[in-house]
Amino acid sequence: MAKLTFFNYIHKETVLHRMDGRLKLLSMILLTVAVSRGTRWEHYVIITGILGLGLIFSKLPLKTILKEMKPLFLILFVILVLNRWHLAGRVILMLMASLLMVGTTPLSVIRNTIQWCLRPIPFVPEVQVATIINLTFVMIPVIFDHVAGLLDSQKARCVQLRKNPIQRVRLLVLPLLNRTLRQADALTYAMEARCYSQNRTGGTFKTNPIDWLILFLCFFLWAAIFTTS
């Protein structure tokens, strides 16, 4: 299994890790909406400061995460070259907000939170949707692990020396798709063997006063940016 820390839960004993998943999700939504509504440089500075403090208090391994985000830096560089610094800033801030959410929240809490949020909506299978999203996060490290193994095997066979880039991509994508589908089938059989069903006990949530304070600060920031943009 690939040892990824980027967009993966990392256990720590912090306020953000103990925060109620429902309030944390709502706070992240308010922050991302505020980022999309921001039009002034003051907005970006304030949101960056808040998210930066959140990353510091969360005690996430930022150096390791930055190393794993190197492929994204190329995309951001292209955006900056196209003179779209507003878009690049929004992408960075949304990544920071998503990292705070996923890095400080266990997958089980994310599943229970999504299930709780979708429960009042009629004709929506909240258990199935929450399970699908949960399995998506589970499969991400597996896919990265398959990519690393395929790249190593291709280097051993000198595939990188082929001049045709389309053929190199085909030799990587097709085996990766085959392995991923086989892994998904194995996961499905394992769930069936363990008698998985939708009749599961719902998660329990515990809210602290500091959780409401964080939500209030995010709401205040969203309202301030919404009225001044």
WOKAZI-V549834 format. One line per field, one symbol per residue. ss: DSSP state (h for helix, s for strand, l for the rest). phi: phi as a letter, one per 20 degrees, with the letter a starting at -180 (. if undefined). psi: psi as a letter, one per 30 degrees, with the letter a starting at -180 (. if undefined). Layout:
ss->???
phi->???
psi->???
This chain:
ss->llllllllllllllhhhhllhhhhhhhhhhhhhhhhhlllhhhhhhhhhhhhhhhhhhlllhhhhhhhlhhhhhhhhhhhhlllhhhhhhhhhhhhhhhhhhhlllhhhhhhhhhhhhlllllllhhhhhhhhhhhhhhhhhhhhhhhhhhhhhhhllhhhlllhhhhhhhhhhhhhhhhhhhhhhhhhhhhhlllllllllllllllhhhhhhhhhhhhhhhhhhhhl
phi->.feddflcfcfbdcfffefgffffffffffffffffefcdfffffffffffffffffflfffffffffeggfffffffffffmdfffffffffffffffffffdcffffffffffffeffefmdfffffffffffffffgffffffffffffffffdlffefeefffffffefffffffffffffffffffffelfbeecfffdccddgfffffffffffffffffede
psi->kkikfkhkkjklileeefkkeeeeeeeeeeeeeeeffkflfeeeeeeeeeeeeeeeffhkieeeeeefgeefeeeeeeeeeghifeeeeeeeeeeeeeeeeefgkleeeeeeeeeeefefklgjieeeeeeeeefeeefeeeeeeeeeeeeeeeefghfffkfjeeeeeefeeeeeeeeeeeeeeeeeeeeefghklfilkllkkkklefeeeeeeeeeeeeeeeeff.
